[in-house]
Amino acid sequence: MKKTSTRLADGRELIHYDLRDDTVRTAVDRRPLDPVGTGSEIREDPLLGDFVAIASHRQGRTYHPPADECPLCPSEGPSEGDRLTEIPDSSYDVVVFENRFPSLAGDSGRCEVVCFTADHDASFADLTDAQARLVLDAWTDRTAELSHLPSVAQVFCFENRGAEIGVTLGHPHGQIYGYPHVTPRTALMLRNLAAHRAATGRNLFDDVLARESASDRVVLEGEHWIAYVPYAAHWPYEVHLHPKRRVPDLLALDEGARTEFPQLYLELLRRFDRIFGPGEPPTPYIAAWHQAPFTDLGEFGVNRDAFALHLELFTIRRTSGKLKFLAGSESGMNVFINDVPPETAAERLREVASK
């Protein structure tokens, strides 16, 4: 992997991650851009104890542009008047850049965009093993870099895929958020970790993984990774992908796990697209990496090494042509109701394995 860092016309950072070590990146962003102005603000909910990012400037972000105006495709043409995009080059492998419409900025954290491929019509599942490994390396590098920023306490790499999820750009891409605080979801996991250790002397992630590994909800398994539908899955089709050796973050993965990851993850994504049968549109999904925060966890009573890196992959589609909406119980009380038994979901995901 070769890494090349540059700046866009408005001062935002852009990083190329290339498969070939001899790739040279010299293109310059020729767009007449004004500096990015943001009004991100973090507000705490006094009743729930969580926080909300107020980011009114995002109302003006790019919304479902036609393919020939996609800002994540490579730029075209050497002269003024040609189509110039967020990537000032004629091609790329993987690119990461600061979001032009960030939810978090300055003292409130950082938001980045990850473009998985220059091919506008592709998806992550279409990548080769080498391309998927490059994305993993980019996630890892950005996690390391953002962890050193004083405004970042936790790094979250994720992909939203599909208009049903709310994606506003069709180009295959994901995002990385550097949160200024430990997120509510992670805080809850950390408190449960501490309570389980106090009650049993054992690690909660280890116990959960041992139980799931022996269940009929395992979807696929390799030497270094295992994927399963969790016992209490919230979503119609939900898979958790864990390294078998507990590590707190992407940086701690060994070479064996890094090499095997593309094979298992790409197979999972391809199975997701086959869940609902031939002729169905691509399955919308969210893929979310859970990593240990990079801040002091003393208030939670655990060390960050007790946390287990894992990826959660789920879709909001519950059956052909129907979505799972977060209605009264889910949105009002955070109590999920799942129409698809986890065992049934696991069986279906095994049925649609690649031949």
N, C-alpha and C positions, 0 to 999 in steps of 0.2 A: 504494500500500500504506500502511495506517495501522497503527502498532504501539502497543499498550497493554499496559503491564506492571503486574501486581498481585501479591498474595501470597495463598496458600491458608491455611486455618485453622491449619495446622501450621508455617507460615513458609516453605514452598517457593515458589519463584518460578513464576508463570504469565504467559505472554505471548500476547496475541491478535494475529494478523495478519489484517487485514480488507481486502477488495477496495475497499470504499468509504471515502473519506477522511472522510466525515461520520458514520461509525459511532461511537457512544458506548458505552463499556463501564463500567458502574457496579455490576454485581452483586457481592455479597459471599459468600464461602464460609461457610455457616452450620453446617457439620458440627462436632461436638465432637471434634476430632482432637488426639491427643497429638503432641508433637514427634517427628520421624522419628529413630529410633535405628538406627545402622548399625555394623557391625563389619568393614567392608572392610579388607583387608590385601593388600599386594602382596608376593609372595615370588618370589625368583629361583631358577631351576633352574640349579645350578652346572655341570651337564654340557652342557646345551643353550644356556645363556646367555640364555634367554628368561624371561618372568615370568608368574605365574599370580595372578589375583585370587581371594582367598578371601573369600566373602561368604555366610556361613551364614544371615543374616537373610532371604535371598531364598527360603528354603524355604517361607515363609509367604505368598508373593505370591499374588495373585488368579489362579485357575486355571479357565479355560473356564466363566465364569459364563453363565447364560442371557441371551438378548438383552435382556430387560427389566431386567437387573441390571448391564448393561455400564457400567463406570466411565468409559468414554471418550465416552459419549453426553452430550448436553447435560442439565443438571438440569431437573427438571420440577416445577412447582408453586411458588406463592409463600409457602407456609406450612410450619410444622414438620410433620414426618411425611411430607412429599412426598419423591420420589426425588431425592436429592442425590448428585452425582457429582464427579469430579475437575474438571469444567468448570462453575463456578457461573454458568451463563447458559443461556437458553432456546434459543440457536442460536450457531453460530460458523462462520467460514470455515476458518482454520487456527489451531491452538493448539499451543503448546509449553510444557511444564512440567517441573519437576524430578521425576525418577522417585521414587516412594514406596518402591520396593524397589531401590535402585541397586547395580550391581555395583562401581562406583567412587564414592567420596565423600570429601570433605575433602581431605587432603593426597594422597590416592590418585586424584584426578581428579573427574570429574562425569559424570552420566548424565541425559539428558533424553528425554522422550517427545514425538513430533511427531504430532498428529492431523491427517490430511490433509483430512477432511471430517466434518461432523456426521452424515452419512448412514451408519448402521450397516451397511447391506446393500450398500454400494458397494465399489469397489476403486479403486486408483490409476488403473487403465486406464479407469475410468468418468468421471474428471474432465474438465472442459473445458480448453481451452488456457489460459484465464485462471486457473483454479484450480491447474493444474500449475505455471504461472509463479509463482503466489503461494507454492507450496511451495518452489520453487527460491529465491525471495527470502528465505524463512524460513531455509532451510539456509544461505544466504550470510550472513545477519545473525547467526545463532547461531555460525557459524564465526568471524566477526569478534569477537564478544563473548567466546567461550570462549578464543580465542587469547591474550587478555590476562590470563587467570587464571594465577597463578604455579604452580598445581598441574597445568596442562595443557601438554603438549608437542606433542600431535597431536590433531586433530579428525576424527572418523569419523562421517559421516552414512550411515545404512543403513536398509533395510526388510527384515524377515523376513515372508514372506507364506505362509500355509498351515499347517495343523496338522502336516503331515509335516515341516515345517522345525522345529517345536517352539514355534510361536506359541501363547501361552496366552490371548490376547484376540483375538476375531474382528473387532473394529472396525478399519477401515483406518488404520493408523498405522505409524510408523517410530521410530527412535531415533537419538540423537546421543551418542556417547561422547567425552569428553575424557580421553585417556590421559595418565598422568603421565610416560611414557617413549615413545620411538619404538618402534612395534610391530615384532615380529620380521619380519613380511612386508615392511614398508616398509624396514627396515634392510637386508634382503637386496637389495631393488631398488636402494637407494642404493650399496651396495658394487659391484653389477654395473654401475651407471652409471659409477662411478669407474674400474673396471677397463676398461670399453669405451673411455672417453675416453683412458685411458693407452695403450691398444693402437692406437686408430684416430684419435684427435683429434676424434671426432664424438660426438654425443649418441645414446645407446642408444634412447631413446624415439622420436627422429626416424627412426632407421634402421628400427626395428620397424614404425612406422606407414607408412613408405614401402613396405616389403615387403608388408605386409598390404593396403595400398590397391591394389596391382597384382595381388592374388591373386583366386582364385575363391571366396574366403570372405567377401567383402564382402556384407553383408545389406541395408543401405540407406545412403544418402549424401545430405547436403544441402550447402548452401553453406558452413556453419560446422562441421558435425559429420559424422563417419563411424562406422558401426557394422560390426563384423566378428567372425567366429568366429576366435579365435586359432589359429595353426598347431599349438600344443601345448596345446589346450584340456584342462583337467582334468575338466570336467563334461560330461555327455551333450549338453546344449544350453547353451552359454556364449557370451555376446556382450560385447565390449568396446566402449564408446561413448566416442570421443575428440573433443574440439574440434580442428579442423584447425590452429589456431594454438596452439602449446604455451604453457600457462600453469600455474603451480604450484598454484593453488587456485581455489575458487569465486569468491573476491573479485576475481580478475583477469580474469574473463570479460567481454568487451565486450557492448554492447547487442545486436549482431547475433546473437551466440551465445545470449544469454539469450532472445531472441525466438523463435529457431528451436528451442530445446531441447524445449519441450513437444510440438511436432509430431512430432519423431522419437522421443522417448522414449515417448509414449503409443502410437505405432504399434508400437514394439518390444514393449511390454507386451501389446498386443492380439494380436500375432502369437504370443506365448508361450502365450496361452490357446487358440490354435487349433492348436498343434503336433500334438496327439494326436487331432485330429478332433472332429466334433460329438458331443455327448452326454457327453464326458469332463468330470470335475470341473475347476474352475479349477486351473491349473498352479501348484504351489508354487514359490517362487523366493526368492532373496536378491539384493538390489540394493545394491551397495556403492560408495561414493565413495572414491577414493584421492586424497588431497591431500598436499602436502608438509608435513612437520612444521614447527612454529613455533619450534623450538629451534635452538641452534647445531649445525650439521651438520659441524663441523670434523673430528670423529673419522671421518667417512665420506669425507672428501676431495672433497666436492662442494658447490656452492651450491644453495640451495633452488630457484632459478630453473631448474635443470637438470631438475627433476622435472616430469612431465607429469600434470596432473589427468586422471582418467578414471573412468568408471563401469563396474563389472563386474556383469553380470546373468547369473544362472545358475539352473538347476533341478536338483534331485536326482532327478527322475523320468526314467528312461531309456527307458521305453516305456509303453504303456497298462497301468496297474495295477501297475507295477513300479518300485521305487526303486533308486537307486544308493547302496549302503551303503559306508561307509568301513570296510573290513574289514582283514585282516592287513597287506597291503602298504601301504595308505594310512595306516591308523592307527598301525601299528607302525614303518614306515620312511619315511613321507611320500612314497612313490612311487605316483602315481596310475595306474590302469588304466582307460582310457576305452573303452566298448563302441561308441560312436557316432563314426565318423570326422568330424573337423571339417568337411570338405568336404560330407559328407552332411547334417550339421546346418545348414550355411549354405544349402544348396539347399532344405531343408525350410522354413527361415525365410523364404526368398524366395517359395516356393510359397504360403504362407498370408498374403501381403500383403493389405491391405484393398483392396477393389475400388473 
